[in-house]
Amino acid sequence: MNFALKTLDPARLISEKTDALLVLLTKDFKPGKDALSVLVARVLKAGDLSPKAGQMLDIYRPQGLACARLLLLHVGEGAATEVRKAVSAAFGLLKPSKPKGVTLLFLNQPAAQALRVAVTTLADASYAYTATKTKAEPRSLEKVDVVVPDESALRTDFERAAAAIAGIELAKEWGNRPANYATPTHLAGVAQALAELPKIKCDVLGPKEVAKLGMGAFQAVAQGSDEPLRFIVLRYNGASKSTAPVVLVGKGITFDSGGISIKPAAEMDEMKFDMCGAASVLGVFRALAELQPGINVVGLIPACENLPSGRSVKPGDVVTSMGGQTIEILNTDAEGRLVLCDALTYAERFKPQAVVDIATLTGACVIALGAVRSGMFTANQALSAALVQAGESSQDLCWSMPLDDDYAEGLKTSFADVANVGGRPGGAITAAKFLQRFTDKFPWAHLDIAGTAWKSGAAKGATGRPVGLLVDYLMALDTRGKLA
């Protein structure tokens, strides 16, 4: 989908043909003398559009305008949440007519966040999954023109939003694919294709290389499946070699049955989404290729399936991680932390300025935060502040969760250095405390996206989160040059 940002020219706007002109009005609207402003003023004066957030008026073939449909959307104060609701509702009304081109017009200069939310919402509302359908209806929307009073002031934010959308849609596409169309080998192929873009390189390690590294925890999860594991290493080099990189680690369980500790059958199909952390890392690298920031970024994706078989790891088995710690596997369905812990140890070789892991890790985080905010765990205050700010600016929200040492008590065991589960209470926190054991050598944060990575029910599908948050975090580093 093509996006273009333009400066408002009322005379030209009314003569441009488009399938739909979406006009976003705030309480600060003051009519000019052009035909569109006069029409809007009449509508407001007649009471046909209430000056309240969420109100909408659809006009077919408006007199004096070249657009096929004119939708007037009132967004109240113009806050991001109001803009999101208005744009989503408007495209829901338009979608059956299959528009190919839409113009999104802000009559008042929007805040940067409102602009970004508007285009991101329009992209999300028009997205269509087609990969495994024989008679799929592809996305009809091909072009979006965004018109504002002064485009120069919003150019940077607009370009960041467009790049993030490219990354979000890559993450959604691979999150949505069924597990037999998104194996570890398939994910490796996506990463290798990204390496064809500027400044990106990719290495893919197979079972022999992973065994040589001593990644016993990762291997234990993968051993029950016939699909071979892949350890994917992506590099974006936008700064000098001496600049410490940020490392992103994405959980890549391409299907999670739970292993021997098998999950209930109901909704197990949604466990194809258990690689959404990996998909978000792929999406971030897609956005980096567009934005070309002056930073270095490494992406690590431990990818495998978690299935029951005669070879599967068993509850009570003890494995040795790459870092040398022994782990008693009390629950084979707590596999994400096992693949991540070896990837976190591998991250040490890059001497990173920060490491952020992203994982659909625990149902407990869904109970704690629902689908609104991702759980964010870190003991590093600078990293915490940076991630929270990135969540706010991108409207891809997270929430800081505790990491008190007392939560690690449940991970103690008589048979290994640590157990992989600590009981149901505080399950999202004990999972994070397990990962924290492998992060002594760098600033680290963990994003639990189990509640935000996909939607269930009628709207079932991957969301592409937290690509937006991560892109904003990295772009802020480009400005600051370092973590703190």
Secondary structure, DSSP 8 states (H G I E B T S, - for coil): -EEEEEE--HHHHTTS--SEEEEEE-TT----SSHHHHHHHHHHHHTSS-SSTT-EEEEES-TT---SEEEEEE-TT--HHHHHHHHHHHHHHHGGG--SEEEEEESS---HHHHHHHHHHHHHHH----TT-TT-------EEEEEES-GGGGHHHHHHHHHHHHHHHHHHHHHHS-GGGS-HHHHHHHHHHHTTSTTEEEEEE-HHHHHHHT-HHHHHHHTT-SS--EEEEEEEE-S-TTS--EEEEE-EEEEE--TTS---STTGGGGGGGGHHHHHHHHHHHHHHHH--SSEEEEEEEEEEE--STTS--TTEEEE-TTS-EEEES-TT--HHHHHHHHHHHHGGG--SEEEEEE---HHHHHHHTTTSEEEE-S-HHHHHHHHHHHHHHT--EEEE---GGGGGGG--SSSSEES---STTHHHHHHHHHHTT-TTS-EEEEE-TTTSEE-GGG-EE--TTHHHHHHHHHHHHHHSS--
